[in-house]
Amino acid sequence: MPRAKQLTVQLANKPGTLAQVAQSLGKAGVNMRALAVFEGRAKIIAEDPAKGREALQREGLHASIEDCLTVDMSDKPGALGDICARLSAAGINIDYAYTGITQSSGKAVVVMVVSDLEKAAKIAG
C-alpha cells in the first residue's frame, strides 16, 4: 500500500482541540492508523478519510484530504534509513514523515509527503 489519503485538520492552539478531533472520528466509527500533530495541524491516516473529513466538518473543523506515501517496513534498526536512501538516490525530497501502527508483527509503517509521489510509490512499492 505505497499510496494513501491523508486527512489534514487545522487545530486551534487551545486545550481540547485534539480531543475534539479524536472524539469526532471515534463517534463516526473512523479508525486512525497514524497521527502526527505539529504547527497547528493534525495529519491523520484514517481507514475512511472521506467519512472522517465529513465528521470533522460537521464539528466545524477545517479538514482536507491529500495523497501521501505509506511504506510498510521492517521494525528494525536501519529500515527507515534504507528507504530514505533509496528515495534520495532517485532525487526525491521528503517534505515530512511520521510513523503509525500496523497489524503485522515485526512491521512498522512510515507516512511521507514527498516531492514526487508517483516515482516514490514505484521505488517503495
C-alpha positions in Angstrom: 0.0 0.0 0.0 2.5 2.7 -1.0 -0.2 5.3 -1.6 -2.8 6.6 0.9 -5.1 9.5 1.6 -4.1 11.7 4.5 -6.5 14.0 6.4 -5.2 17.3 7.4 -7.1 19.1 10.1 -6.5 22.7 11.2 -6.1 22.9 15.0 -6.7 25.8 17.3 -3.9 26.2 19.9 -6.0 25.5 23.0 -6.8 22.7 25.3 -9.3 20.1 23.9 -8.8 20.6 20.2 -7.1 17.3 19.6 -9.7 15.6 21.9 -12.4 17.1 19.7 -10.7 15.7 16.5 -10.2 12.2 18.0 -13.7 12.1 19.5 -15.3 13.2 16.3 -13.6 10.5 14.4 -14.4 7.9 17.1 -18.1 8.8 17.1 -18.2 8.4 13.3 -16.5 5.0 13.5 -13.4 6.1 11.7 -10.2 4.4 12.9 -6.9 6.3 12.9 -3.9 4.3 11.7 -1.3 7.1 12.0 -1.2 10.5 13.6 1.1 13.5 13.7 0.4 16.9 15.2 2.6 19.9 14.5 2.4 23.6 13.7 -1.3 23.8 14.2 -2.2 20.8 12.1 -3.1 17.2 12.7 -2.1 14.7 9.9 -4.1 11.5 10.0 -4.1 8.3 8.1 -7.7 7.0 8.6 -9.4 3.9 7.4 -12.1 6.0 5.7 -10.7 9.5 5.1 -13.8 10.8 3.3 -16.0 9.8 6.1 -13.5 11.3 8.6 -13.5 14.6 6.7 -17.3 14.8 6.8 -17.4 14.1 10.5 -14.8 16.7 11.3 -16.5 19.3 9.1 -19.8 18.6 10.9 -17.9 19.7 14.1 -16.9 23.0 12.4 -13.3 21.9 11.8 -11.5 22.5 8.5 -10.3 19.2 7.1 -8.8 18.4 3.7 -7.5 15.2 2.0 -4.2 14.8 0.2 -2.2 11.9 -1.3 0.8 10.6 0.6 3.2 7.7 0.5 2.9 4.9 3.1 5.6 2.3 3.4 5.4 -0.9 5.4 8.9 -1.6 6.6 10.7 -4.0 9.0 10.6 -2.8 12.6 14.4 -3.0 13.0 17.3 -0.6 13.1 18.3 0.8 9.7 15.0 0.1 7.9 13.9 3.7 7.6 17.4 4.7 6.6 17.3 2.3 3.7 14.0 3.6 2.4 15.2 7.2 2.7 18.4 6.4 0.9 16.6 4.8 -2.0 14.3 7.9 -2.3 17.3 10.2 -2.0 19.2 8.3 -4.8 16.2 8.9 -7.0 16.2 12.6 -6.3 13.0 12.6 -4.3 12.8 15.0 -1.4 10.9 14.1 1.8 8.9 17.1 2.9 7.9 15.4 6.2 7.3 12.0 7.7 5.7 10.3 10.7 5.0 6.8 11.8 1.9 4.8 12.5 0.7 1.3 13.5 0.4 -1.9 11.6 -1.2 -5.2 12.5 1.7 -7.2 11.3 4.2 -8.3 13.9 7.7 -7.1 13.2 6.5 -4.4 10.9 6.2 -0.6 11.1 4.6 2.0 8.8 6.0 5.3 7.8 3.9 8.0 6.2 5.8 10.5 3.9 4.8 13.5 1.9 7.3 13.6 -0.9 8.2 15.7 -3.9 7.3 13.0 -6.5 4.7 10.6 -5.2 4.4 8.5 -8.4 8.1 7.8 -8.6 8.4 7.3 -4.8 5.5 4.8 -4.9 7.3 2.7 -7.5 10.5 2.7 -5.5 8.8 1.9 -2.2 6.2 -0.5 -3.6 
